[in-house]
């Protein structure tokens, strides 16, 4: 069964006429005559600039690539991006937000078509796990009214390609290398478009939580760009907190999501907070010491079963720590429940437990974003390429270097503490779904509780839904409204 860490690889009126903007030349690092791209990087077309309208807002969409270079000026990668900029407003006062997904290995189609872009892919209300019947349409909850947006695919994902695939692992597939690449790409776009004076925001999902902290640090230290804010959606923050096998604290931080999933749809912020407090103050002390046994153990297992709805005999076999990802936990009564939304289920193709059961989101309806984006890019943004849009790259994920000295992840809370201390204007918005057991909301709560600097500038927001909380239209709407209020509270009006 796939581990939770591996499974993170995950995420109005629009004018029908989209014409190329002849008056505006692409604002990127243009390909020089001396640049010689080979392989897949050579198959990326020239940038495309198109004009659109959404709910009375005229905006420009720019689909293209940013060229990264080594110290000798030779190209190392072409990073694909799509920007949406509101027309007719002063660039210096207009916020700009830079988006990326997680994985590592996930492209930005999830956030672009799922949450914030001017188009949205919506799953059918009668069966939200049915990606076949997902529909593409105008996004009434786009963030465009309050911020310009730049969606950037990590090298090796989406349409972003390294110049030399043999060197890509060392150049890009690691926490620090990846952060430097994103920081440089953001610096290039900011400079080319004259947006140095704009309020700057990062938006990251899943591993994008770690990425946002690391990119913020790289922007400050390598590009001289300070941020106004960071938005983290269902973030992974400390990777050890996502591994419950040998970490009682991780198990305790996961438990509130199991409890709220059982409470669905009647969960509230209060019941979620109650679940968190019980998990940290009652549950954790009982599982952190000697294994519960006898009548005391049975009482604990019964209480866990009552709070989570999980079978008591399974909880007893697992000594009070539900093994997320195990077939006994994920499959019940012939239904397979999702790691990314523990309230959603599909018919379990391996109900007998003899084969691995695929996650419904990662390997099912979530894949619809890839084909939808490639069609959108070609037909509406004018970016046509024979390349396959790599929505989830297992190659990138499998090659990832978590630290320069070995496999251990880099700890993020000290980095975030440093950022909040050095940049007193930095604010952090964290959004979680109640039912996400891949990146549980308890981990974000614990992170905020353990910041020594700037915790008052970190706000936590909970929504109905799982990891990709925006797949629920009501939660997508609430997230958009909350982010808009948060950006406008910065005092810089769009």
C-alpha positions as CSV (number, residue, x, y, z in Angstrom):
1,X,0.0,0.0,0.0
2,X,1.2,3.4,-0.9
3,X,2.6,5.4,2.1
4,X,1.2,8.8,2.9
5,X,4.5,10.5,2.0
6,X,4.5,8.9,-1.5
7,X,0.9,9.7,-2.0
8,X,1.5,13.4,-1.6
9,X,2.5,13.4,-5.3
10,X,-0.3,15.3,-5.6
11,X,-4.5,18.7,-6.3
12,X,-19.7,34.6,-14.9
13,X,-19.2,35.3,-18.4
14,X,-16.1,34.5,-20.3
15,X,-15.9,35.8,-23.8
16,X,-15.7,32.9,-26.3
17,X,-13.4,34.9,-28.5
18,X,-9.8,34.6,-27.6
19,X,-7.5,36.4,-30.1
20,X,-3.8,36.8,-30.1
21,X,-2.7,40.2,-28.7
22,X,-0.8,41.6,-31.7
23,X,0.1,44.8,-29.8
24,X,1.9,43.1,-26.9
25,X,5.2,41.2,-27.4
26,X,5.8,38.3,-25.1
27,X,7.5,39.5,-21.9
28,X,9.9,36.7,-21.2
29,X,13.5,35.8,-21.6
30,X,13.3,35.3,-25.4
31,X,15.2,32.4,-26.9
32,X,18.5,33.7,-28.2
33,X,19.8,32.7,-31.5
34,X,22.8,31.0,-29.8
35,X,20.5,28.9,-27.6
36,X,20.3,25.3,-28.9
37,X,17.6,23.3,-27.3
38,X,17.3,19.6,-28.0
39,X,15.0,16.8,-27.0
40,X,11.6,17.7,-25.4
41,X,12.8,21.3,-24.5
42,X,13.0,22.0,-28.3
43,X,9.3,21.0,-28.7
44,X,8.0,23.9,-26.7
45,X,6.5,26.6,-28.9
46,X,6.8,30.4,-28.8
47,X,4.9,32.2,-26.2
48,X,1.2,32.9,-26.8
49,X,-0.6,36.1,-25.6
50,X,-4.4,36.2,-25.7
51,X,-7.1,38.6,-24.6
52,X,-10.1,37.6,-22.5
53,X,-13.0,38.9,-20.4
54,X,-14.4,37.4,-17.2
55,X,-17.3,39.0,-15.3
56,X,-16.6,42.3,-16.8
57,X,-12.9,42.1,-16.2
58,X,-10.6,42.4,-19.2
59,X,-7.4,40.5,-18.8
60,X,-4.4,39.2,-20.7
61,X,-3.4,35.6,-20.6
62,X,0.2,34.8,-21.3
63,X,1.3,31.1,-21.8
64,X,5.0,30.7,-22.3
65,X,8.3,29.7,-20.9
66,X,11.0,31.3,-18.7
67,X,14.6,30.2,-19.5
68,X,16.8,29.3,-16.6
69,X,20.6,29.6,-17.1
70,X,23.7,28.4,-15.4
71,X,26.6,30.6,-14.3
72,X,28.0,30.6,-17.9
73,X,24.7,31.8,-19.3
74,X,23.8,28.4,-20.9
75,X,20.2,27.4,-20.7
76,X,19.4,24.7,-18.1
77,X,15.6,24.6,-18.4
78,X,12.4,26.1,-19.8
79,X,9.9,26.6,-17.1
80,X,6.3,26.8,-18.4
81,X,3.9,29.3,-16.9
82,X,0.5,30.9,-17.5
83,X,0.0,34.5,-16.2
84,X,-3.3,36.3,-16.0
85,X,-3.0,40.1,-15.6
86,X,-5.9,42.5,-15.3
87,X,-5.9,45.1,-18.1
88,X,-6.0,48.9,-17.4
89,X,-4.7,49.0,-13.9
90,X,-1.4,50.4,-12.5
91,X,1.0,47.5,-12.2
92,X,2.7,49.0,-9.2
93,X,-0.4,48.8,-7.0
94,X,-1.8,45.5,-8.3
95,X,-0.9,42.4,-6.2
96,X,0.6,39.5,-8.1
97,X,0.5,35.9,-6.8
98,X,2.8,33.1,-7.9
99,X,1.3,29.6,-7.8
100,X,2.9,26.2,-7.7
101,X,1.6,22.7,-6.7
102,X,3.4,20.0,-4.8
103,X,4.2,16.3,-5.1
104,X,7.1,16.7,-5.5
105,X,6.2,16.1,-9.2
106,X,2.8,17.8,-9.5
107,X,2.0,20.5,-12.1
108,X,-0.1,23.6,-11.5
109,X,-3.2,22.5,-13.4
110,X,-4.8,21.6,-10.1
111,X,-4.7,25.2,-8.7
112,X,-5.2,26.8,-12.1
113,X,-8.3,24.9,-13.1
114,X,-9.4,23.8,-9.6
115,X,-9.1,26.9,-7.4
116,X,-8.1,30.3,-8.7
117,X,-7.8,30.6,-12.5
118,X,-10.5,32.1,-14.7
119,X,-11.6,28.6,-15.8
120,X,-12.6,25.8,-13.5
121,X,-13.0,22.0,-13.9
122,X,-16.0,21.0,-11.8
123,X,-16.7,17.4,-10.8
124,X,-20.3,16.2,-11.1
125,X,-22.4,16.9,-8.0
126,X,-24.0,13.5,-8.0
127,X,-20.6,11.7,-7.9
128,X,-17.6,13.9,-7.2
129,X,-15.2,11.0,-7.9
130,X,-16.4,10.8,-11.6
131,X,-13.7,12.7,-13.5
132,X,-15.1,11.4,-16.8
133,X,-18.1,13.7,-16.5
134,X,-16.2,16.7,-15.1
135,X,-17.1,19.9,-16.9
136,X,-15.0,22.9,-17.8
137,X,-16.5,26.4,-17.5
138,X,-16.1,29.9,-16.2
139,X,-14.8,30.1,-12.6
140,X,-17.1,32.4,-10.6
141,X,-14.5,32.1,-7.8
142,X,-11.4,33.2,-9.6
143,X,-8.9,35.2,-7.7
144,X,-8.5,37.6,-10.6
145,X,-10.6,40.4,-9.0
146,X,-8.0,40.9,-6.3
147,X,-4.7,39.7,-7.7
148,X,-2.8,39.0,-11.0
149,X,-1.7,35.4,-11.1
150,X,1.3,33.5,-12.4
151,X,1.1,29.7,-12.5
152,X,4.5,28.0,-12.8
153,X,5.2,24.3,-13.4
154,X,8.2,22.8,-11.6
155,X,10.9,21.5,-14.0
156,X,10.0,18.1,-15.1
157,X,6.3,18.6,-14.6
158,X,3.5,20.1,-16.8
159,X,5.2,21.6,-19.8
160,X,8.4,22.6,-18.0
161,X,11.5,20.7,-19.3
162,X,15.2,20.6,-18.5
163,X,17.7,21.3,-21.2
164,X,19.7,18.2,-20.2
165,X,17.7,15.3,-18.8
166,X,20.8,13.6,-17.6
167,X,21.7,16.6,-15.3
168,X,18.1,17.5,-14.3
169,X,18.2,15.4,-11.1
170,X,21.2,17.3,-9.7
171,X,20.1,20.6,-11.0
172,X,16.4,20.7,-10.0
173,X,15.1,17.7,-8.2
174,X,15.8,18.6,-4.6
175,X,14.4,20.9,-1.9
176,X,17.1,23.6,-2.3
177,X,17.6,23.3,-6.1
178,X,13.9,23.5,-6.7
179,X,13.5,26.6,-4.5
180,X,16.3,28.4,-6.3
181,X,14.8,27.5,-9.7
182,X,11.4,28.9,-8.7
183,X,12.9,32.0,-7.1
184,X,14.8,32.7,-10.3
185,X,11.7,32.2,-12.5
186,X,9.7,34.6,-10.3
187,X,12.6,37.1,-10.5
188,X,12.7,36.8,-14.3
189,X,8.9,37.3,-14.6
190,X,8.8,40.2,-12.1
191,X,11.6,42.0,-13.9
192,X,10.4,41.4,-17.5
193,X,6.9,42.7,-16.5
194,X,8.0,45.7,-14.4
195,X,6.3,44.3,-11.3
196,X,9.0,45.1,-8.7
197,X,6.7,47.5,-6.8
198,X,3.7,45.2,-6.7
199,X,2.7,43.4,-3.5
200,X,4.0,39.8,-4.0
201,X,2.4,36.6,-2.8
202,X,3.2,32.9,-3.1
203,X,0.5,30.2,-3.3
204,X,1.5,26.6,-2.8
205,X,-0.5,23.3,-2.4
206,X,0.5,20.1,-0.6
207,X,4.4,19.9,-0.9
208,X,3.9,23.5,-2.1
209,X,3.7,24.3,1.6
210,X,7.4,23.3,2.1
211,X,8.1,24.8,-1.3
212,X,6.6,28.1,-0.4
213,X,8.8,28.4,2.7
214,X,11.9,27.5,0.8
215,X,11.1,29.7,-2.2
216,X,10.3,32.7,0.1
217,X,13.7,32.2,1.7
218,X,15.4,31.9,-1.8
219,X,13.6,35.0,-3.1
220,X,14.8,37.0,-0.1
221,X,18.4,35.7,-0.1
222,X,19.1,35.1,-3.8
223,X,16.7,37.5,-5.7
224,X,16.2,40.4,-3.2
225,X,12.5,40.0,-3.2
226,X,10.5,40.3,0.0
227,X,7.0,38.9,0.2
228,X,3.7,40.4,1.5
229,X,2.3,37.0,2.1
230,X,2.2,33.2,1.6
231,X,-1.0,31.2,1.0
232,X,-0.6,27.5,1.8
233,X,-3.4,25.1,0.7
234,X,-3.4,21.7,2.4
235,X,0.3,22.1,3.1
236,X,2.9,19.6,4.0
237,X,5.1,21.6,6.4
238,X,7.2,19.1,8.4
239,X,7.5,15.8,6.5
240,X,8.2,13.7,9.7
241,X,4.8,14.8,11.0
242,X,3.2,13.0,8.1
243,X,4.7,9.6,8.9
244,X,2.6,7.9,11.7
245,X,4.4,4.6,11.7
246,X,6.9,5.4,14.4
247,X,5.9,8.9,15.6
248,X,3.1,9.1,18.2
249,X,2.9,12.9,17.7
250,X,2.2,12.4,14.0
251,X,-0.6,9.9,14.8
252,X,-2.1,12.4,17.2
253,X,-2.0,15.2,14.6
254,X,-3.7,12.9,12.1
255,X,-6.4,11.8,14.5
256,X,-8.6,15.0,14.3
257,X,-9.1,14.4,10.6
258,X,-10.3,10.9,11.2
259,X,-12.7,12.2,13.8
260,X,-14.1,15.1,11.7
261,X,-14.5,12.7,8.7
262,X,-16.8,10.6,10.9
263,X,-18.7,13.8,11.9
264,X,-19.2,14.8,8.3
265,X,-21.2,16.7,7.2
266,X,-22.0,18.2,10.7
267,X,-18.4,19.1,11.5
268,X,-17.7,22.7,12.7
269,X,-14.7,24.7,13.6
270,X,-15.6,24.0,17.3
271,X,-15.9,20.3,16.9
272,X,-12.6,20.2,14.9
273,X,-10.9,22.2,17.7
274,X,-12.4,19.8,20.3
275,X,-11.0,16.9,18.3
276,X,-7.6,18.5,18.1
277,X,-7.5,19.1,21.9
278,X,-8.6,15.6,22.7
279,X,-6.0,14.2,20.3
280,X,-3.1,16.2,21.8
281,X,-4.1,16.1,25.5
282,X,-5.8,12.7,26.0
283,X,-4.9,10.5,23.1
284,X,-1.2,11.4,22.6
285,X,-0.2,10.6,26.3
286,X,-1.8,7.2,26.1
287,X,0.0,6.1,22.9
288,X,3.3,7.8,23.5
289,X,4.3,5.5,26.4
290,X,3.9,1.8,26.9
291,X,1.5,0.1,24.6
292,X,-2.0,0.2,26.0
293,X,-3.1,-3.2,27.2
294,X,-5.8,-5.0,29.3
295,X,-9.0,-3.1,30.2
296,X,-7.3,0.3,29.8
297,X,-6.3,-0.6,26.3
298,X,-9.7,-1.9,25.4
299,X,-11.3,1.3,26.7
300,X,-9.0,3.4,24.6
301,X,-9.6,1.4,21.5
302,X,-13.4,1.6,22.1
303,X,-13.2,5.4,22.4
304,X,-11.1,5.7,19.2
305,X,-13.6,3.5,17.4
306,X,-16.5,5.6,18.7
307,X,-14.9,8.9,17.7
308,X,-13.6,7.8,14.3
309,X,-16.1,5.1,13.2
310,X,-13.3,2.7,12.4
311,X,-13.7,-0.9,13.4
312,X,-12.5,-1.5,17.0
313,X,-10.9,-4.8,16.2
314,X,-8.7,-3.1,13.6
315,X,-7.7,-0.4,16.0
316,X,-6.8,-3.0,18.6
317,X,-4.6,-4.9,16.1
318,X,-2.9,-1.6,15.3
319,X,-2.4,-0.8,19.0
320,X,-4.5,2.4,18.9
321,X,-2.6,4.0,16.0
322,X,-4.6,3.7,12.7
323,X,-2.2,2.8,9.9
324,X,-3.2,5.3,7.3
325,X,-2.8,3.7,3.9
326,X,-3.3,0.1,5.2
327,X,-6.1,-1.8,3.5
328,X,-7.8,-2.4,6.9
329,X,-8.3,1.3,7.4
330,X,-8.9,2.5,3.8
331,X,-11.3,-0.3,2.7
332,X,-14.6,-1.1,4.4
333,X,-17.6,-3.0,3.2
334,X,-16.2,-3.2,-0.3
335,X,-15.7,0.6,-0.5
336,X,-12.2,2.2,-0.8
337,X,-11.9,5.5,1.0
338,X,-9.6,8.2,-0.1
339,X,-6.4,9.4,1.5
340,X,-7.1,12.9,0.2
341,X,-10.7,12.9,1.3
342,X,-11.7,10.3,3.9
343,X,-15.4,10.9,3.3
344,X,-15.2,9.9,-0.4
345,X,-15.2,6.3,-1.6
346,X,-15.2,4.2,-4.7
347,X,-15.8,0.5,-5.2
348,X,-12.6,-1.2,-4.0
349,X,-11.0,-3.0,-7.0
350,X,-9.0,-5.1,-4.5
351,X,-11.6,-5.6,-1.8
352,X,-10.0,-9.0,-0.9
353,X,-6.9,-7.1,0.1
354,X,-4.6,-9.2,-2.2
355,X,-3.6,-6.3,-4.4
356,X,-2.8,-2.7,-3.8
357,X,-5.8,-0.5,-3.9
358,X,-5.3,2.8,-5.8
359,X,-6.1,6.1,-4.3
360,X,-9.4,7.5,-5.8
361,X,-8.0,11.0,-6.1
362,X,-4.4,10.4,-7.1
363,X,-5.1,7.7,-9.7
364,X,-8.8,8.5,-10.5
365,X,-10.8,11.7,-10.9
366,X,-7.8,13.9,-10.2
367,X,-6.2,12.8,-13.5
368,X,-8.9,14.7,-15.3
369,X,-7.0,18.0,-14.7
370,X,-4.2,16.9,-17.1
371,X,-6.2,16.4,-20.2
372,X,-8.4,19.4,-19.4
373,X,-5.5,21.7,-19.1
374,X,-3.7,20.5,-22.3
375,X,-7.0,21.2,-24.2
376,X,-7.4,24.6,-22.5
377,X,-3.8,25.6,-23.2
378,X,-4.0,24.6,-26.9
379,X,-7.5,25.8,-27.7
380,X,-8.0,28.9,-25.6
381,X,-4.5,30.1,-24.7
382,X,-3.0,29.3,-28.1
383,X,-0.1,27.2,-26.6
384,X,0.1,24.2,-28.9
385,X,2.8,21.5,-28.4
386,X,3.2,17.8,-29.1
387,X,4.4,17.3,-25.5
388,X,2.2,15.5,-23.0
389,X,1.2,17.7,-20.1
390,X,2.9,15.8,-17.2
391,X,0.4,16.3,-14.4
392,X,2.1,14.0,-11.9
393,X,5.7,13.0,-12.6
394,X,6.7,9.8,-10.8
395,X,10.2,10.4,-12.2
396,X,10.6,13.7,-10.4
397,X,9.1,12.3,-7.3
398,X,11.4,9.2,-7.2
399,X,14.5,11.3,-7.9
400,X,13.8,13.9,-5.2
401,X,16.6,14.8,-2.8
402,X,15.2,15.9,0.6
403,X,18.5,17.2,1.9
404,X,22.0,17.7,0.7
405,X,23.4,15.4,3.4
406,X,21.0,12.4,3.0
407,X,17.4,11.3,3.0
408,X,16.3,13.3,6.0
409,X,13.9,16.2,5.2
410,X,14.8,19.8,5.9
411,X,12.9,21.2,8.9
412,X,10.7,24.1,7.9
413,X,9.5,25.7,11.1
414,X,12.9,27.2,11.9
415,X,13.0,28.6,8.3
416,X,9.5,30.1,8.7
417,X,10.4,31.5,12.1
418,X,13.4,33.3,10.4
419,X,11.3,34.6,7.6
420,X,8.7,36.0,9.9
421,X,11.4,37.6,12.1
422,X,13.3,39.2,9.2
423,X,10.2,40.3,7.3
424,X,7.7,41.9,9.8
425,X,5.3,42.6,6.9
426,X,5.0,38.9,6.0
427,X,1.7,37.2,6.6
428,X,0.7,33.5,6.2
429,X,-2.7,32.2,5.2
430,X,-3.2,28.4,5.7
431,X,-6.2,26.6,4.3
432,X,-7.1,23.0,5.2
433,X,-9.9,20.6,4.5
434,X,-11.4,18.8,7.5
435,X,-11.2,15.4,5.8
436,X,-7.7,15.4,4.5
437,X,-5.6,12.5,6.0
438,X,-2.7,13.1,3.6
439,X,-1.8,16.5,5.1
440,X,-4.1,16.7,8.2
441,X,-5.2,20.1,9.5
442,X,-3.7,19.1,12.8
443,X,-0.2,19.6,11.5
444,X,-0.9,23.2,10.5
445,X,-2.4,23.8,13.9
446,X,0.7,22.4,15.6
447,X,3.0,24.4,13.4
448,X,1.2,27.7,14.4
449,X,1.3,26.7,18.1
450,X,5.1,26.1,17.9
451,X,6.2,29.3,16.1
452,X,8.2,31.5,18.3
453,X,7.9,34.6,16.0
454,X,5.0,36.0,14.1
455,X,2.3,33.5,15.1
456,X,-0.2,36.4,15.2
457,X,0.5,36.8,11.5
458,X,-0.4,33.2,10.6
459,X,-4.1,32.5,10.2
460,X,-5.7,29.0,9.9
461,X,-8.8,28.4,7.8
462,X,-10.8,25.2,7.7
463,X,-13.2,24.1,5.0
464,X,-15.6,21.3,4.1
465,X,-13.5,18.9,2.0
466,X,-10.3,17.1,1.8
467,X,-6.8,17.8,0.4
468,X,-8.2,19.4,-2.8
469,X,-10.9,21.2,-0.9
470,X,-11.7,23.4,-3.9
471,X,-13.3,20.5,-5.7
472,X,-16.3,21.3,-3.6
473,X,-17.9,24.4,-5.2
474,X,-19.0,25.8,-1.8
475,X,-15.5,25.5,-0.4
476,X,-13.9,26.9,-3.5
477,X,-16.2,30.0,-3.1
478,X,-15.4,30.3,0.6
479,X,-11.6,30.0,0.0
480,X,-11.8,32.7,-2.7
481,X,-13.7,35.1,-0.5
482,X,-11.4,34.5,2.5
483,X,-8.2,35.0,0.4
484,X,-9.7,38.2,-1.1
485,X,-10.4,39.6,2.3
486,X,-7.0,38.6,3.5
487,X,-5.2,40.3,0.6
488,X,-7.2,43.4,0.9
489,X,-6.5,43.6,4.6
490,X,-2.8,44.2,3.6
491,X,-3.8,47.8,2.7
492,X,-2.8,47.5,-1.0
493,X,-6.0,47.6,-3.0
494,X,-6.0,45.8,-6.4
